Structure formats: structure tokens, C-alpha cells
Amino acid sequence: MSSLFIVPTPIGNLEDITFRAIRILKEVDLILAEDTRNSGTLLKHFGIETKMTSYHQHNEHEMTPKLVQQIKEGQSMAVISDSGTPGISDAAYLLIRECIRQQISVTCLPGATAFLPALIVSGFPTNDFLFAGFLPQKKGRQSRLRELSEEGQTIILYESPNRLEKLLEELRIIFGEKRSASVSRELTKLFEETKRGTLPELIHYFKGKKVKGEIVVVIEGRNKNDNQ
């Protein structure tokens, strides 16, 4: 039966892939991968020989109509990203939306994603949180940070290692000296680390450090009784 499967892949530790994910990747007609070189290593490790093609943020507008037509003609496909769950800060949304519009079956498997482990180990409330992903790099960045600073929910951001210090300094200026946060990196990997503290404490800890790995920053929500 023609279908689209959204298949999470490990964010670091290969043992985190599910039996179901491996089965689906072996059974579908085509795997859509963010980077076929990275995904090729993963597929080889699990003995998956399914045909693979590139599908990412730079070609998704061009590729989506063709892929939807192929699915309608009877092919089954799986979308994977370099790590984690496709559709979270990477390609998949356009294809999912168009498949739904065309009444094509879409199934998302449960599995690895970086922000949930980072949220849980942050120690901040998990019952009400806001996932903001990557902030704009230029236009709208400061206004977005000011909006987030007023939120009472726990806030989750993604950031690259080389921009971590800049982000923490911006958060200190806009969110205030007293706001606490948690920085998680290299989740599920050998050198996994989570550092917690006030924004000034985190700035001091990471200042001048060569940080590697994908970064998740979790920030406590604003207490409405506190002045920033």
C-alpha cells in the first residue's frame, strides 16, 4: 500500500533506533534522506539496502510534487534526517502536508529527538513548554527573543556550537541576570553533558570553550512576580 513513513533515527547512540524503524526502512520502496552520505553509514550498519535519494530543505519544493505522484502510483517511502525525527527543524513538513492534502496515508514512528531528553534533564517544568527551535539569525532575532522572554512556559531552543556563547549573552541581556537555564550537548553520545545554572554562570562556564555537538538550550519560564 502506498504510504509515507516518518522515521526517527538515532541522535548519537545507534542502539536508540527501534526494531520497527529498521523493519520499515527495509520494507519501503524508497528512503528520502537529508544527507545520503550520513544516512548511508547508518543503513549499512543495520544491513538496510533500500534505494535512497536526497530530500532536504534546499530541494524539497522541487522534489515534493514528484514524490507525491510516485506515492500515488503505488510506491511507499520513508523520510529520515541526519539524526532525530524528520520535520523538527528540517525537511518533511511540505511533503507531509501535501500527502495529507492528497489523502495519502502518513505514519510517524515514535523515536529519538534531542529536545525531549534535554527538557527532562533540565529540571524545569515539563507540563507546559514552548519549543522554539532555531532562532532567526538576523532579521527578527531580537524581537523574537523579547517575545520569548515574557513567556511563563519552559522554553527550548536549538543552537549550533559556534554560536552558543553569543546566544547565552543575548539571553542574559534580554531575559535578565537571574534567569536560569540548562545547556545539553552531545546527547546520547560518549561525551554527553548537561550544564545548569543562571545565564551568567553558563556564560562563564562556556566562555572560550571549544564546544562540539548539537546544542539544546532550555530556559526557565518567566515568573510574573519577578522583574527582569
N, C-alpha and C positions, 0 to 999 in steps of 0.2 A: 504494500500500500504506500502511495506517495505521501511523504511526511517530511517535516523539518524538525530536527532534534537540536536542542541547545545543550551542549555537553561541557560541563566544567572539567578543567584539567588541573593537576597539582600546581600550587603556587611555589613549591620548592621541593618538598619531600614526595618522591614518586609513589610512596606507599599510600598516599591520600587519594589516589584515584579509586573509583568504585568498580566492582565487578560488572555492574550494569553499564557503566560508561565504556568499559573495554568491549563488552558484547555489542553495544550499539555501533561503536566505531568500526567493528569488524563486519557488521551486517549491512550498513548503508552502502549506497552506490558511490557516493562522493563525500569527501570531507573538505569543508571550507576552512582554511587555516589563516590566521593573521600573518604568520611568517612560516612558510613551508620548511625552511631550514631548521628552525627551532622545533617545530612540531614533528618533523621527520625523525629527530632523535628520540622523541617520546614514543612515537608509533613503533619505531624499530625495537625499542626496549620491551614493548608489550607484544611484539610479533603481529602488529596490525599492518596489513598490506593493501588496504583500501586506497583507491586513487585519491589524490589530494590536489587542490588548487588554491591559489591565493585569494583571500577575501578580507579586505581591510578598509580603513577609513578613507584611503586615497582612491579606491576603485569601486566602492560599494554602490555609488549612484549609477555607474555604468553597468555593473555586474548584476544588480538586483533584478531587473526585468527579465534578463536571460535565464537566471537561476530559477525564478518563479515559474517561467514557462517550462523549463525542464522538469520541475517537480510536478506540474500539472500533467505532463506527459507520462508520468509514472515513476520518476526517479525519487529515491529517498536520500536526504542529505543531513549531515551533521555539521554544526558550526563549532569550532574551537578557537580559543585565543591562545596567546603565548603562555598565559597562566590564569587560573581563576575561571570565573563564569563569564562567558561572552555576553555582551550587552551592558556590562558595568564598565563604563569609561572606555569602551572600544566598540568596534563594529558589531552589528547584529540587529539593531533596532529597526533599520529600514527594511531589512529582509523579513523580520518577524511581522512588522506592521502590514507589509504587502501580502504576505501569506495569509494573515487573518482576513484582510480585505477580500482575498480571492477564495476564502473558505477552505484553505489548506490546513491540515492538522499540524499544530505546533506543540511540541512537548519539551519542557525544560527539565533536565535532570537535576536533582539536588547535588551539591558538591562544594568544592573548595572556592572560597573567596576571601580576600585579605581583610576586609573591613570588619567582619563579624568577630573573628578572634581578637583583633585589636581593640574593638569596643568592649568585649567581655573582660579582657585582662587590664583594661584601663582603670577599672574600679568606679567608673562613673555610672549613673543610672542608665539602664538598658531598656526601660519600659517606654521611653519616648526619646527618639533620637532623629537627627537630620543628617542624611548622607549628602554632602555637597560635592564629592568627587574632586577633580582638579579645578582650581580657580582659574579665571581668565588670566593670561599672562600680562596683558597690557590694559586695553580698554575695558572699563567696568570692574577692574580688580578691587580698587579701594572702596567703591560703593558697595560691592558685594560683601567685602569684609565688614563694613559698617552695619549692613543688614544682619549679618550673622552674629555680630557682637551683641545684638539685642535679643537673640533667641534664648528662651529658657530651657530648650532641649539640649541634650548632649549633641555635639557637632562632630562630624567625621570628615576629614579631608585627606586626599591623596597628594603626595608631592614627590618630586624627584630628589635624589640625594644631593645634587649640586645646588639646589635651591632651598634646602631645609633651613639654613641659617637666616636667609632673607625672610622666609615665611614666619619663622618664630619671632623675628624682630618686628615685623608688621603686626603680628598678633599682639605682641606686648604693647605696642603704641596704641592700637585701636581697642583691644579687649581690656587692657589695664594690667598693672603690675601684679595684682592679686589673683588673677585668673589662673587656675591650674589646668594642666594638660598632660597628655601621655603620648610618647612617640614610640611607635613599634617599627622595627625593620627586620629584614631577613626572616620573616615569619615562616615557620616550619623547617628552617634550614639549620645547619650546624651552629652558626653564629647568631641565632635569633636573639634579639634584645628588645626589651621594653623599658623605657626610662620615664619616670613620672616625676612631676614637681610643678612649681609655679613657672610661668613663662620666663621670668628672669633666670631661674635655676636651670631650666632647659637650655637657654641660650648660653649660659656659662659652661654647661656640660659639653655641648656640641661645638662650641666655638673652636675653629681651627682644626677640627677632626675631619679626617677623610672618611666620609660615611658612604657605605655601599648598600645596595639592595633597595627595593621599593619601600617607600615610606608611607605609613599611615599615622596621621596626627589626630588625636581625639581630644576635644576641648570640653570642659565642663560648661553647662549652660549658665546663663546669667541669673544670679539671684536678684530679683527685682528690688530687694531691700538694700542692695549694695550699690554704692556709687563707683563708677569706673574711674 
